[in-house]
Amino acid sequence: MNPLKLRSPFFFHFLFYLFSFFFYSSFWILWVSSLAYHNLLGTKRLCCC
C-alpha cells in the first residue's frame, strides 16, 4: 500500500477547504469594507434597497 495514495484524498480535501475558506473570507472582507465605505460616504447604494 502506498502511503501517498492514502494521504492524498485528505490532502486534497484540506487544500479545497483552505481555498474555499480563503475565498469566502476575502469576499466577506470586501463586502464589509464596501458597506462601510458607502456608509462613510452617506450613500446607501445597495442592490436590495
PQR file with spaces between the fields and no chain letter, atoms N, CA, C, O and H, PARSE charges and radii, in Angstrom:
ATOM       1  N    MET     1       0.847   -1.204    0.000 -0.4000 1.5000
ATOM       2  CA   MET     1       0.000    0.000    0.000 -0.0000 2.0000
ATOM       3  C    MET     1       0.875    1.244    0.000  0.5500 1.7000
ATOM       4  O    MET     1       1.849    1.349    0.746 -0.5500 1.4000
ATOM       5  N    ASN     2       0.509    2.153   -0.834 -0.4000 1.5000
ATOM       6  CA   ASN     2       1.284    3.383   -0.946 -0.0000 2.0000
ATOM       7  C    ASN     2       0.775    4.404    0.079  0.5500 1.7000
ATOM       8  O    ASN     2      -0.413    4.726    0.073 -0.5500 1.4000
ATOM       9  H    ASN     2      -0.282    2.068   -1.440  0.4000 1.0000
ATOM      10  N    PRO     3       1.629    4.911    0.944 -0.5600 1.5000
ATOM      11  CA   PRO     3       1.161    5.913    1.925  0.2800 2.0000
ATOM      12  C    PRO     3       0.737    7.223    1.272  0.5500 1.7000
ATOM      13  O    PRO     3      -0.137    7.922    1.785 -0.5500 1.4000
ATOM      14  N    LEU     4       1.353    7.554    0.146 -0.4000 1.5000
ATOM      15  CA   LEU     4       0.966    8.783   -0.553 -0.0000 2.0000
ATOM      16  C    LEU     4      -0.443    8.656   -1.118  0.5500 1.7000
ATOM      17  O    LEU     4      -1.200    9.625   -1.163 -0.5500 1.4000
ATOM      18  H    LEU     4       2.063    6.987   -0.271  0.4000 1.0000
ATOM      19  N    LYS     5      -0.779    7.443   -1.549 -0.4000 1.5000
ATOM      20  CA   LYS     5      -2.121    7.225   -2.084 -0.0000 2.0000
ATOM      21  C    LYS     5      -3.172    7.319   -0.977  0.5500 1.7000
ATOM      22  O    LYS     5      -4.308    7.728   -1.216 -0.5500 1.4000
ATOM      23  H    LYS     5      -0.164    6.655   -1.512  0.4000 1.0000
ATOM      24  N    LEU     6      -2.778    6.935    0.228 -0.4000 1.5000
ATOM      25  CA   LEU     6      -3.712    7.026    1.347 -0.0000 2.0000
ATOM      26  C    LEU     6      -3.891    8.467    1.801  0.5500 1.7000
ATOM      27  O    LEU     6      -4.990    8.872    2.177 -0.5500 1.4000
ATOM      28  H    LEU     6      -1.855    6.603    0.423  0.4000 1.0000
ATOM      29  N    ARG     7      -2.822    9.233    1.766 -0.4000 1.5000
ATOM      30  CA   ARG     7      -2.885   10.595    2.299 -0.0000 2.0000
ATOM      31  C    ARG     7      -3.375   11.614    1.276  0.5500 1.7000
ATOM      32  O    ARG     7      -3.740   12.727    1.653 -0.5500 1.4000
ATOM      33  H    ARG     7      -1.929    8.904    1.461  0.4000 1.0000
ATOM      34  N    SER     8      -3.393   11.266    0.011 -0.4000 1.5000
ATOM      35  CA   SER     8      -3.739   12.264   -0.999 -0.0000 2.0000
ATOM      36  C    SER     8      -5.189   12.752   -0.910  0.5500 1.7000
ATOM      37  O    SER     8      -5.406   13.948   -1.109 -0.5500 1.4000
ATOM      38  H    SER     8      -3.097   10.361   -0.295  0.4000 1.0000
ATOM      39  N    PRO     9      -6.207   11.910   -0.625 -0.5600 1.5000
ATOM      40  CA   PRO     9      -7.570   12.461   -0.526  0.2800 2.0000
ATOM      41  C    PRO     9      -7.701   13.459    0.612  0.5500 1.7000
ATOM      42  O    PRO     9      -8.334   14.503    0.457 -0.5500 1.4000
ATOM      43  N    PHE    10      -7.103   13.143    1.758 -0.4000 1.5000
ATOM      44  CA   PHE    10      -7.158   14.080    2.880 -0.0000 2.0000
ATOM      45  C    PHE    10      -6.442   15.378    2.537  0.5500 1.7000
ATOM      46  O    PHE    10      -6.894   16.464    2.900 -0.5500 1.4000
ATOM      47  H    PHE    10      -6.589   12.295    1.885  0.4000 1.0000
ATOM      48  N    PHE    11      -5.324   15.255    1.835 -0.4000 1.5000
ATOM      49  CA   PHE    11      -4.564   16.449    1.461 -0.0000 2.0000
ATOM      50  C    PHE    11      -5.356   17.315    0.494  0.5500 1.7000
ATOM      51  O    PHE    11      -5.362   18.540    0.614 -0.5500 1.4000
ATOM      52  H    PHE    11      -4.957   14.373    1.540  0.4000 1.0000
ATOM      53  N    PHE    12      -6.026   16.678   -0.469 -0.4000 1.5000
ATOM      54  CA   PHE    12      -6.813   17.455   -1.425 -0.0000 2.0000
ATOM      55  C    PHE    12      -8.044   18.068   -0.766  0.5500 1.7000
ATOM      56  O    PHE    12      -8.441   19.181   -1.110 -0.5500 1.4000
ATOM      57  H    PHE    12      -6.020   15.683   -0.567  0.4000 1.0000
ATOM      58  N    HIS    13      -8.649   17.353    0.175 -0.4000 1.5000
ATOM      59  CA   HIS    13      -9.780   17.922    0.913 -0.0000 2.0000
ATOM      60  C    HIS    13      -9.325   19.110    1.746  0.5500 1.7000
ATOM      61  O    HIS    13     -10.020   20.122    1.831 -0.5500 1.4000
ATOM      62  H    HIS    13      -8.326   16.448    0.455  0.4000 1.0000
ATOM      63  N    PHE    14      -8.147   18.981    2.363 -0.4000 1.5000
ATOM      64  CA   PHE    14      -7.618   20.082    3.165 -0.0000 2.0000
ATOM      65  C    PHE    14      -7.326   21.296    2.294  0.5500 1.7000
ATOM      66  O    PHE    14      -7.615   22.427    2.684 -0.5500 1.4000
ATOM      67  H    PHE    14      -7.582   18.159    2.294  0.4000 1.0000
ATOM      68  N    LEU    15      -6.751   21.063    1.109 -0.4000 1.5000
ATOM      69  CA   LEU    15      -6.481   22.173    0.194 -0.0000 2.0000
ATOM      70  C    LEU    15      -7.775   22.824   -0.271  0.5500 1.7000
ATOM      71  O    LEU    15      -7.859   24.047   -0.387 -0.5500 1.4000
ATOM      72  H    LEU    15      -6.516   20.144    0.792  0.4000 1.0000
ATOM      73  N    PHE    16      -8.783   21.999   -0.538 -0.4000 1.5000
ATOM      74  CA   PHE    16     -10.059   22.528   -1.008 -0.0000 2.0000
ATOM      75  C    PHE    16     -10.733   23.369    0.068  0.5500 1.7000
ATOM      76  O    PHE    16     -11.256   24.445   -0.220 -0.5500 1.4000
ATOM      77  H    PHE    16      -8.715   21.006   -0.444  0.4000 1.0000
ATOM      78  N    TYR    17     -10.724   22.879    1.318 -0.4000 1.5000
ATOM      79  CA   TYR    17     -11.339   23.647    2.395 -0.0000 2.0000
ATOM      80  C    TYR    17     -10.556   24.918    2.685  0.5500 1.7000
ATOM      81  O    TYR    17     -11.143   25.954    2.996 -0.5500 1.4000
ATOM      82  H    TYR    17     -10.299   22.004    1.552  0.4000 1.0000
ATOM      83  N    LEU    18      -9.247   24.843    2.586 -0.4000 1.5000
ATOM      84  CA   LEU    18      -8.420   26.030    2.823 -0.0000 2.0000
ATOM      85  C    LEU    18      -8.675   27.078    1.751  0.5500 1.7000
ATOM      86  O    LEU    18      -8.781   28.266    2.053 -0.5500 1.4000
ATOM      87  H    LEU    18      -8.770   24.001    2.333  0.4000 1.0000
ATOM      88  N    PHE    19      -8.774   26.639    0.491 -0.4000 1.5000
ATOM      89  CA   PHE    19      -9.028   27.570   -0.607 -0.0000 2.0000
ATOM      90  C    PHE    19     -10.425   28.172   -0.503  0.5500 1.7000
ATOM      91  O    PHE    19     -10.606   29.366   -0.742 -0.5500 1.4000
ATOM      92  H    PHE    19      -8.687   25.673    0.245  0.4000 1.0000
ATOM      93  N    SER    20     -11.419   27.345   -0.146 -0.4000 1.5000
ATOM      94  CA   SER    20     -12.788   27.856   -0.027 -0.0000 2.0000
ATOM      95  C    SER    20     -12.898   28.827    1.146  0.5500 1.7000
ATOM      96  O    SER    20     -13.602   29.833    1.052 -0.5500 1.4000
ATOM      97  H    SER    20     -11.272   26.375    0.047  0.4000 1.0000
ATOM      98  N    PHE    21     -12.206   28.534    2.253 -0.4000 1.5000
ATOM      99  CA   PHE    21     -12.236   29.448    3.398 -0.0000 2.0000
ATOM     100  C    PHE    21     -11.556   30.767    3.060  0.5500 1.7000
ATOM     101  O    PHE    21     -12.033   31.828    3.463 -0.5500 1.4000
ATOM     102  H    PHE    21     -11.634   27.717    2.330  0.4000 1.0000
ATOM     103  N    PHE    22     -10.449   30.716    2.327 -0.4000 1.5000
ATOM     104  CA   PHE    22      -9.757   31.938    1.930 -0.0000 2.0000
ATOM     105  C    PHE    22     -10.617   32.766    0.982  0.5500 1.7000
ATOM     106  O    PHE    22     -10.678   33.989    1.104 -0.5500 1.4000
ATOM     107  H    PHE    22     -10.061   29.854    1.999  0.4000 1.0000
ATOM     108  N    PHE    23     -11.281   32.104    0.038 -0.4000 1.5000
ATOM     109  CA   PHE    23     -12.144   32.809   -0.906 -0.0000 2.0000
ATOM     110  C    PHE    23     -13.337   33.436   -0.191  0.5500 1.7000
ATOM     111  O    PHE    23     -13.708   34.574   -0.477 -0.5500 1.4000
ATOM     112  H    PHE    23     -11.232   31.110   -0.062  0.4000 1.0000
ATOM     113  N    TYR    24     -13.940   32.689    0.744 -0.4000 1.5000
ATOM     114  CA   TYR    24     -15.102   33.196    1.468 -0.0000 2.0000
ATOM     115  C    TYR    24     -14.721   34.356    2.375  0.5500 1.7000
ATOM     116  O    TYR    24     -15.458   35.338    2.458 -0.5500 1.4000
ATOM     117  H    TYR    24     -13.639   31.765    0.976  0.4000 1.0000
ATOM     118  N    SER    25     -13.583   34.259    3.056 -0.4000 1.5000
ATOM     119  CA   SER    25     -13.164   35.335    3.953 -0.0000 2.0000
ATOM     120  C    SER    25     -12.792   36.590    3.169  0.5500 1.7000
ATOM     121  O    SER    25     -13.095   37.700    3.609 -0.5500 1.4000
ATOM     122  H    SER    25     -12.985   33.460    2.988  0.4000 1.0000
ATOM     123  N    SER    26     -12.143   36.435    2.019 -0.4000 1.5000
ATOM     124  CA   SER    26     -11.789   37.608    1.212 -0.0000 2.0000
ATOM     125  C    SER    26     -13.038   38.269    0.645  0.5500 1.7000
ATOM     126  O    SER    26     -13.117   39.496    0.583 -0.5500 1.4000
ATOM     127  H    SER    26     -11.898   35.534    1.662  0.4000 1.0000
ATOM     128  N    PHE    27     -14.019   37.461    0.230 -0.4000 1.5000
ATOM     129  CA   PHE    27     -15.271   38.014   -0.278 -0.0000 2.0000
ATOM     130  C    PHE    27     -16.026   38.737    0.829  0.5500 1.7000
ATOM     131  O    PHE    27     -16.610   39.794    0.592 -0.5500 1.4000
ATOM     132  H    PHE    27     -13.955   36.465    0.281  0.4000 1.0000
ATOM     133  N    TRP    28     -16.021   38.172    2.047 -0.4000 1.5000
ATOM     134  CA   TRP    28     -16.720   38.796    3.168 -0.0000 2.0000
ATOM     135  C    TRP    28     -16.041   40.103    3.563  0.5500 1.7000
ATOM     136  O    TRP    28     -16.725   41.076    3.881 -0.5500 1.4000
ATOM     137  H    TRP    28     -15.547   37.313    2.239  0.4000 1.0000
ATOM     138  N    ILE    29     -14.710   40.143    3.548 -0.4000 1.5000
ATOM     139  CA   ILE    29     -13.972   41.365    3.895 -0.0000 2.0000
ATOM     140  C    ILE    29     -14.228   42.444    2.847  0.5500 1.7000
ATOM     141  O    ILE    29     -14.393   43.613    3.195 -0.5500 1.4000
ATOM     142  H    ILE    29     -14.154   39.353    3.290  0.4000 1.0000
ATOM     143  N    LEU    30     -14.262   42.065    1.567 -0.4000 1.5000
ATOM     144  CA   LEU    30     -14.560   43.036    0.515 -0.0000 2.0000
ATOM     145  C    LEU    30     -15.974   43.577    0.661  0.5500 1.7000
ATOM     146  O    LEU    30     -16.205   44.771    0.469 -0.5500 1.4000
ATOM     147  H    LEU    30     -14.128   41.115    1.284  0.4000 1.0000
ATOM     148  N    TRP    31     -16.927   42.703    1.002 -0.4000 1.5000
ATOM     149  CA   TRP    31     -18.322   43.131    1.143 -0.0000 2.0000
ATOM     150  C    TRP    31     -18.487   44.072    2.328  0.5500 1.7000
ATOM     151  O    TRP    31     -19.176   45.087    2.220 -0.5500 1.4000
ATOM     152  H    TRP    31     -16.739   41.733    1.158  0.4000 1.0000
ATOM     153  N    VAL    32     -17.863   43.749    3.457 -0.4000 1.5000
ATOM     154  CA   VAL    32     -17.971   44.588    4.651 -0.0000 2.0000
ATOM     155  C    VAL    32     -17.271   45.923    4.436  0.5500 1.7000
ATOM     156  O    VAL    32     -17.767   46.962    4.873 -0.5500 1.4000
ATOM     157  H    VAL    32     -17.304   42.925    3.545  0.4000 1.0000
ATOM     158  N    SER    33     -16.116   45.902    3.763 -0.4000 1.5000
ATOM     159  CA   SER    33     -15.405   47.158    3.514 -0.0000 2.0000
ATOM     160  C    SER    33     -16.180   48.040    2.544  0.5500 1.7000
ATOM     161  O    SER    33     -16.177   49.262    2.688 -0.5500 1.4000
ATOM     162  H    SER    33     -15.713   45.059    3.408  0.4000 1.0000
ATOM     163  N    SER    34     -16.842   47.445    1.561 -0.4000 1.5000
ATOM     164  CA   SER    34     -17.650   48.241    0.636 -0.0000 2.0000
ATOM     165  C    SER    34     -18.864   48.819    1.349  0.5500 1.7000
ATOM     166  O    SER    34     -19.261   49.952    1.080 -0.5500 1.4000
ATOM     167  H    SER    34     -16.845   46.452    1.443  0.4000 1.0000
ATOM     168  N    LEU    35     -19.457   48.042    2.262 -0.4000 1.5000
ATOM     169  CA   LEU    35     -20.592   48.555    3.034 -0.0000 2.0000
ATOM     170  C    LEU    35     -20.153   49.704    3.925  0.5500 1.7000
ATOM     171  O    LEU    35     -20.846   50.718    4.013 -0.5500 1.4000
ATOM     172  H    LEU    35     -19.134   47.121    2.480  0.4000 1.0000
ATOM     173  N    ALA    36     -19.011   49.560    4.588 -0.4000 1.5000
ATOM     174  CA   ALA    36     -18.517   50.623    5.458 -0.0000 2.0000
ATOM     175  C    ALA    36     -18.133   51.852    4.639  0.5500 1.7000
ATOM     176  O    ALA    36     -18.327   52.980    5.091 -0.5500 1.4000
ATOM     177  H    ALA    36     -18.449   48.737    4.517  0.4000 1.0000
ATOM     178  N    TYR    37     -17.593   51.646    3.442 -0.4000 1.5000
ATOM     179  CA   TYR    37     -17.209   52.763    2.580 -0.0000 2.0000
ATOM     180  C    TYR    37     -18.437   53.545    2.129  0.5500 1.7000
ATOM     181  O    TYR    37     -18.418   54.776    2.128 -0.5500 1.4000
ATOM     182  H    TYR    37     -17.435   50.730    3.075  0.4000 1.0000
ATOM     183  N    HIS    38     -19.500   52.849    1.749 -0.4000 1.5000
ATOM     184  CA   HIS    38     -20.718   53.544    1.338 -0.0000 2.0000
ATOM     185  C    HIS    38     -21.396   54.209    2.532  0.5500 1.7000
ATOM     186  O    HIS    38     -22.005   55.268    2.378 -0.5500 1.4000
ATOM     187  H    HIS    38     -19.515   51.849    1.750  0.4000 1.0000
ATOM     188  N    ASN    39     -21.303   53.619    3.701 -0.4000 1.5000
ATOM     189  CA   ASN    39     -21.897   54.237    4.880 -0.0000 2.0000
ATOM     190  C    ASN    39     -21.108   55.470    5.296  0.5500 1.7000
ATOM     191  O    ASN    39     -21.688   56.427    5.809 -0.5500 1.4000
ATOM     192  H    ASN    39     -20.807   52.760    3.827  0.4000 1.0000
ATOM     193  N    LEU    40     -19.802   55.465    5.086 -0.4000 1.5000
ATOM     194  CA   LEU    40     -18.996   56.644    5.393 -0.0000 2.0000
ATOM     195  C    LEU    40     -19.325   57.776    4.427  0.5500 1.7000
ATOM     196  O    LEU    40     -19.336   58.942    4.821 -0.5500 1.4000
ATOM     197  H    LEU    40     -19.331   54.688    4.670  0.4000 1.0000
ATOM     198  N    LEU    41     -19.591   57.445    3.178 -0.4000 1.5000
ATOM     199  CA   LEU    41     -19.957   58.469    2.206 -0.0000 2.0000
ATOM     200  C    LEU    41     -21.373   58.982    2.444  0.5500 1.7000
ATOM     201  O    LEU    41     -21.726   60.076    2.005 -0.5500 1.4000
ATOM     202  H    LEU    41     -19.582   56.498    2.858  0.4000 1.0000
ATOM     203  N    GLY    42     -22.175   58.190    3.135 -0.4000 1.5000
ATOM     204  CA   GLY    42     -23.549   58.595    3.367 -0.0000 2.0000
ATOM     205  C    GLY    42     -24.479   58.196    2.244  0.5500 1.7000
ATOM     206  O    GLY    42     -25.647   58.585    2.248 -0.5500 1.4000
ATOM     207  H    GLY    42     -21.888   57.300    3.491  0.4000 1.0000
ATOM     208  N    THR    43     -23.995   57.433    1.286 -0.4000 1.5000
ATOM     209  CA   THR    43     -24.841   56.985    0.185 -0.0000 2.0000
ATOM     210  C    THR    43     -25.065   55.495    0.335  0.5500 1.7000
ATOM     211  O    THR    43     -24.113   54.720    0.430 -0.5500 1.4000
ATOM     212  H    THR    43     -23.046   57.117    1.283  0.4000 1.0000
ATOM     213  N    LYS    44     -26.307   55.103    0.355 -0.4000 1.5000
ATOM     214  CA   LYS    44     -26.630   53.680    0.513 -0.0000 2.0000
ATOM     215  C    LYS    44     -26.977   53.115   -0.856  0.5500 1.7000
ATOM     216  O    LYS    44     -28.146   53.005   -1.226 -0.5500 1.4000
ATOM     217  H    LYS    44     -27.081   55.732    0.277  0.4000 1.0000
ATOM     218  N    ARG    45     -25.933   52.760   -1.597 -0.4000 1.5000
ATOM     219  CA   ARG    45     -26.132   52.187   -2.923 -0.0000 2.0000
ATOM     220  C    ARG    45     -26.082   50.667   -2.816  0.5500 1.7000
ATOM     221  O    ARG    45     -25.074   50.043   -3.144 -0.5500 1.4000
ATOM     222  H    ARG    45     -24.984   52.849   -1.296  0.4000 1.0000
ATOM     223  N    LEU    46     -27.169   50.090   -2.358 -0.4000 1.5000
ATOM     224  CA   LEU    46     -27.247   48.640   -2.238 -0.0000 2.0000
ATOM     225  C    LEU    46     -28.225   48.098   -3.262  0.5500 1.7000
ATOM     226  O    LEU    46     -29.167   48.787   -3.657 -0.5500 1.4000
ATOM     227  H    LEU    46     -27.988   50.598   -2.092  0.4000 1.0000
ATOM     228  N    CYS    47     -28.005   46.877   -3.687 -0.4000 1.5000
ATOM     229  CA   CYS    47     -28.878   46.289   -4.701 -0.0000 2.0000
ATOM     230  C    CYS    47     -30.269   46.011   -4.136  0.5500 1.7000
ATOM     231  O    CYS    47     -31.261   46.091   -4.860 -0.5500 1.4000
ATOM     232  H    CYS    47     -27.240   46.318   -3.366  0.4000 1.0000
ATOM     233  N    CYS    48     -30.344   45.689   -2.860 -0.4000 1.5000
ATOM     234  CA   CYS    48     -31.640   45.316   -2.293 -0.0000 2.0000
ATOM     235  C    CYS    48     -32.488   46.548   -1.993  0.5500 1.7000
ATOM     236  O    CYS    48     -33.716   46.458   -1.961 -0.5500 1.4000
ATOM     237  H    CYS    48     -29.538   45.624   -2.271  0.4000 1.0000
ATOM     238  N    CYS    49     -31.856   47.691   -1.774 -0.4000 1.5000
ATOM     239  CA   CYS    49     -32.621   48.895   -1.411 -0.0000 2.0000
ATOM     240  C    CYS    49     -33.058   49.637   -2.677  0.5500 1.7000
ATOM     241  O    CYS    49     -33.712   50.676   -2.589 -0.5500 1.4000
ATOM     242  H    CYS    49     -30.859   47.764   -1.801  0.4000 1.0000
